[in-house]
Amino acid sequence: MNKDEILAKSRAENKNQDVYALEVLKKASKNAVVVQMALAAVFFVAQLLAGEGINWGLWAIVYSGNMTVCWVKYRELRRSRELMLAAAYTLLVAVMSGYHLYQLLAVSVQG
């Protein structure tokens, strides 16, 4: 194979996408999740210190990012590990969302 054939094959495999740009996007996505988690932790501690309890909706939103990443990775890669993580995150998000909505409804009924 000559250089042009290798380049053509590489472009076909990557569907003319910029591999570097894809890696940058991957790194940015991981960093975004870390920032979400850090900001949620700060809000979590502030809310606890203020005596307001736990905002489960906040955590549901944070974990929904991880859930989405895992579902997309599973859909594209078909790895059982991604399926297990996606299912676990989905369950976590559903429970936290449900509990958050329950707390909101309970407060509105009492008040």
C-alpha positions as CSV (number, residue, x, y, z in Angstrom):
1,M,0.0,0.0,0.0
2,N,1.2,3.4,-0.8
3,K,0.7,6.6,1.2
4,D,-2.3,7.7,-0.8
5,E,-4.1,4.3,-0.4
6,I,-3.5,4.4,3.4
7,L,-4.8,7.9,3.6
8,A,-7.9,7.1,1.6
9,K,-8.6,4.0,3.7
10,S,-8.2,6.1,6.9
11,R,-10.6,8.7,5.6
12,A,-13.1,6.0,4.7
13,E,-12.9,4.5,8.2
14,N,-13.2,7.8,9.9
15,K,-16.0,9.0,7.5
16,N,-14.0,12.2,6.8
17,Q,-14.2,13.3,10.4
18,D,-11.3,15.0,12.1
19,V,-9.9,12.5,14.6
20,Y,-8.3,15.3,16.6
21,A,-11.6,17.2,16.8
22,L,-13.3,14.0,18.0
23,E,-10.7,13.5,20.8
24,V,-11.1,17.2,21.9
25,L,-14.8,16.7,22.0
26,K,-14.4,13.5,24.1
27,K,-12.1,15.3,26.5
28,A,-14.4,18.3,26.8
29,S,-17.4,16.0,27.6
30,K,-15.4,14.3,30.4
31,N,-14.4,17.7,31.8
32,A,-18.0,18.9,31.6
33,V,-19.2,16.0,33.7
34,V,-16.5,16.6,36.3
35,V,-17.4,20.3,36.5
36,Q,-21.1,19.3,36.9
37,M,-20.2,17.0,39.8
38,A,-18.0,19.6,41.5
39,L,-20.6,22.4,41.2
40,A,-23.4,20.0,42.5
41,A,-21.2,19.1,45.4
42,V,-20.7,22.8,46.3
43,F,-24.5,23.4,46.1
44,F,-25.1,20.2,48.1
45,V,-22.9,21.3,51.0
46,A,-24.3,24.8,50.9
47,Q,-27.8,23.6,51.0
48,L,-27.0,21.2,53.9
49,L,-25.3,24.0,55.9
50,A,-28.3,26.2,55.3
51,G,-30.5,23.5,56.8
52,E,-32.5,22.9,53.7
53,G,-31.9,19.2,53.3
54,I,-30.9,17.4,50.1
55,N,-32.0,18.5,46.7
56,W,-32.4,15.2,44.9
57,G,-33.4,16.9,41.7
58,L,-30.0,18.5,41.5
59,W,-28.3,15.1,41.7
60,A,-30.7,13.6,39.2
61,I,-29.7,16.3,36.7
62,V,-26.0,15.7,37.4
63,Y,-26.2,11.9,37.0
64,S,-28.4,12.3,33.9
65,G,-25.2,13.5,32.1
66,N,-23.4,10.2,33.0
67,M,-26.5,8.2,32.1
68,T,-26.7,9.8,28.7
69,V,-23.0,9.3,27.9
70,C,-23.4,5.6,28.9
71,W,-26.5,5.0,26.8
72,V,-24.8,6.6,23.7
73,K,-21.6,4.6,24.2
74,Y,-23.7,1.4,24.5
75,R,-25.7,2.2,21.4
76,E,-22.6,2.8,19.4
77,L,-20.2,0.2,20.9
78,R,-22.6,-2.5,22.1
79,R,-20.5,-3.2,25.2
80,S,-22.2,-5.0,28.1
81,R,-20.3,-2.8,30.6
82,E,-21.8,0.3,29.1
83,L,-25.3,-1.3,29.2
84,M,-24.8,-2.1,32.9
85,L,-23.6,1.4,33.7
86,A,-26.4,3.0,31.7
87,A,-29.0,0.9,33.5
88,A,-27.6,1.7,36.9
89,Y,-27.5,5.5,36.1
90,T,-31.0,5.3,34.8
91,L,-32.2,3.7,37.9
92,L,-30.4,6.2,40.1
93,V,-31.8,9.2,38.1
94,A,-35.3,7.7,38.2
95,V,-35.2,7.2,42.0
96,M,-33.7,10.6,42.7
97,S,-36.2,12.3,40.3
98,G,-39.1,10.5,41.9
99,Y,-38.0,11.3,45.4
100,H,-37.5,15.0,44.4
101,L,-41.0,15.2,42.9
102,Y,-42.4,13.4,45.9
103,Q,-40.8,16.0,48.2
104,L,-42.2,18.8,46.1
105,L,-45.7,17.4,46.2
106,A,-45.6,16.6,49.9
107,V,-44.5,20.2,50.7
108,S,-47.2,21.7,48.4
109,V,-49.9,19.5,50.0
110,Q,-48.8,20.4,53.6
111,G,-48.5,24.1,52.8
